[in-house]
Amino acid sequence: MNIRAAYPDEIDAIRALFADEVAAGRMLPRTVDEIRAHLDDWLVAEADGAVVGCVSLVRFNGTLCEIRSLAVHPAYRGHGIASALVREALALARQRGIPRVLVLTRAAKLFERLGFRRDFVANFPEKVWRDCAPCPFRHACDEVALIYPWHEHDVKEPADVPTYQLS
Ligand SMILES: CC(C)(COP(=O)(O)OP(=O)(O)OC[C@H]1O[C@@H](n2cnc3c(N)ncnc32)[C@H](O)[C@@H]1OP(=O)(O)O)[C@@H](O)C(=O)NCCC(=O)NCCS
């Protein structure tokens, strides 16, 4: 399994990874144009010659970005691929000098294991204004907000964050 930057001809494969979640109302859709315009913000996991996982980093401003659209093909789940994708997304945020990495998720345990801390989405007005306010699920949101506290991890980084080679 290899984690690397996404290629333009992989956009359909990326969207297919979370199409069922979007259809079920558990993840927000991402359009082809949106992904193409920000392809540098996407990472994929490749295994057996196919794209089996993806994640994106959405930048709000110079100090805050968000991990979004994390998905792994059902046949490949439970082997640490999502965790590896999140680690690489953290490495990318660090490389770009963005000190706070936010996530809204139902898979809080996965993120807590990687060092994220629970927080309140209300503490991130950038997120609330841009995504929560227009979200059709805002009145029944069951996602947990977590933040990666770089300052607590500074002594350990970057050794325990990047584990895969980006191409
Ligand atoms: C969540 C998801 C990305 C995990 O992928 P993965 O490669 O299996 O994850 P890892 O192997 O690195 O870690 C597994 C951990 O993920 C968590 N997890 C997996 N699926 C989960 C789910 N549906 N809800 C909550 N937590 C989940 C569990 O904590 C699990 O830990 P466990 O082994 O102790 O049970 C994958 O199940 C998926 O694509 N789900 C659909 C999309 C989604 O929910 N994305 C998250 C949006 S932030």
The ligand as a Tripos MOL2 file, in Angstrom:
@<TRIPOS>MOLECULE
LIG
   48    50     1     0     0
SMALL
NO_CHARGES

@<TRIPOS>ATOM
      1 C1        -13.8890    5.4660    8.6890 C.3       1 LIG1
      2 C2        -12.9950    4.7670    7.6510 C.3       1 LIG1
      3 C3        -12.3330    5.8330    6.7750 C.3       1 LIG1
      4 C4        -11.9310    3.9580    8.4000 C.3       1 LIG1
      5 O1        -11.0630    3.3630    7.4450 O.3       1 LIG1
      6 P1        -10.0600    2.1970    7.8800 P.3       1 LIG1
      7 O2         -8.9610    2.1140    6.8830 O.co2     1 LIG1
      8 O3        -10.8340    0.9680    8.1520 O.co2     1 LIG1
      9 O4         -9.5140    2.7740    9.2670 O.3       1 LIG1
     10 P2         -8.2920    2.2220   10.0970 P.3       1 LIG1
     11 O5         -8.0480    0.7920    9.7450 O.co2     1 LIG1
     12 O6         -7.1490    3.1620    9.9970 O.co2     1 LIG1
     13 O7         -8.8660    2.3400   11.5560 O.3       1 LIG1
     14 C5        -10.0090    1.5660   11.9380 C.3       1 LIG1
     15 C6        -10.7460    2.3430   12.9880 C.3       1 LIG1
     16 O8        -11.6430    3.2490   12.3260 O.3       1 LIG1
     17 C7        -12.7630    3.4980   13.1400 C.3       1 LIG1
     18 N1        -13.9490    3.3210   12.3130 N.ar      1 LIG1
     19 C8        -14.0350    2.6210   11.1770 C.ar      1 LIG1
     20 N2        -15.2630    2.7410   10.6550 N.ar      1 LIG1
     21 C9        -15.9730    3.5330   11.4870 C.ar      1 LIG1
     22 C10       -17.2860    4.0280   11.4710 C.ar      1 LIG1
     23 N3        -18.1490    3.7320   10.4890 N.pl3     1 LIG1
     24 N4        -17.6890    4.8130   12.4910 N.ar      1 LIG1
     25 C11       -16.8320    5.0950   13.4870 C.ar      1 LIG1
     26 N5        -15.5750    4.6600   13.5340 N.ar      1 LIG1
     27 C12       -15.1360    3.8960   12.5480 C.ar      1 LIG1
     28 C13       -12.7090    2.5690   14.2910 C.3       1 LIG1
     29 O9        -12.2160    3.3470   15.3920 O.3       1 LIG1
     30 C14       -11.6530    1.5560   13.9020 C.3       1 LIG1
     31 O10       -10.9980    1.1900   15.0340 O.3       1 LIG1
     32 P3        -11.1590   -0.3040   15.6180 P.3       1 LIG1
     33 O11       -10.2970   -1.1370   14.7130 O.co2     1 LIG1
     34 O12       -10.6430   -0.1710   16.9970 O.co2     1 LIG1
     35 O13       -12.6070   -0.6290   15.5280 O.co2     1 LIG1
     36 C15       -13.8090    3.7780    6.7570 C.3       1 LIG1
     37 O14       -14.5640    2.9440    7.6040 O.3       1 LIG1
     38 C16       -14.7550    4.4820    5.7910 C.2       1 LIG1
     39 O15       -14.3730    4.7960    4.6510 O.2       1 LIG1
     40 N6        -15.9950    4.7140    6.2330 N.am      1 LIG1
     41 C17       -16.9620    5.4310    5.4030 C.3       1 LIG1
     42 C18       -16.6070    6.9000    5.2810 C.3       1 LIG1
     43 C19       -16.4120    7.5770    6.6310 C.2       1 LIG1
     44 O16       -17.1320    7.3480    7.5970 O.2       1 LIG1
     45 N7        -15.3890    8.4630    6.6730 N.am      1 LIG1
     46 C20       -15.0030    9.1940    7.8760 C.3       1 LIG1
     47 C21       -15.2950   10.6190    7.6520 C.3       1 LIG1
     48 S1        -14.2080   11.6080    8.6620 S.3       1 LIG1
@<TRIPOS>BOND
     1     1     2 1
     2     2     3 1
     3     2     4 1
     4     2    36 1
     5     4     5 1
     6     5     6 1
     7     6     7 2
     8     6     8 1
     9     6     9 1
    10     9    10 1
    11    10    11 2
    12    10    12 1
    13    10    13 1
    14    13    14 1
    15    14    15 1
    16    15    16 1
    17    15    30 1
    18    16    17 1
    19    17    18 1
    20    17    28 1
    21    18    19 ar
    22    18    27 ar
    23    19    20 ar
    24    20    21 ar
    25    21    22 ar
    26    21    27 ar
    27    22    23 1
    28    22    24 ar
    29    24    25 ar
    30    25    26 ar
    31    26    27 ar
    32    28    29 1
    33    28    30 1
    34    30    31 1
    35    31    32 1
    36    32    33 2
    37    32    34 1
    38    32    35 1
    39    36    37 1
    40    36    38 1
    41    38    39 2
    42    38    40 1
    43    40    41 1
    44    41    42 1
    45    42    43 1
    46    43    44 2
    47    43    45 1
    48    45    46 1
    49    46    47 1
    50    47    48 1
@<TRIPOS>SUBSTRUCTURE
     1 LIG1         1 GROUP 0 **** ****
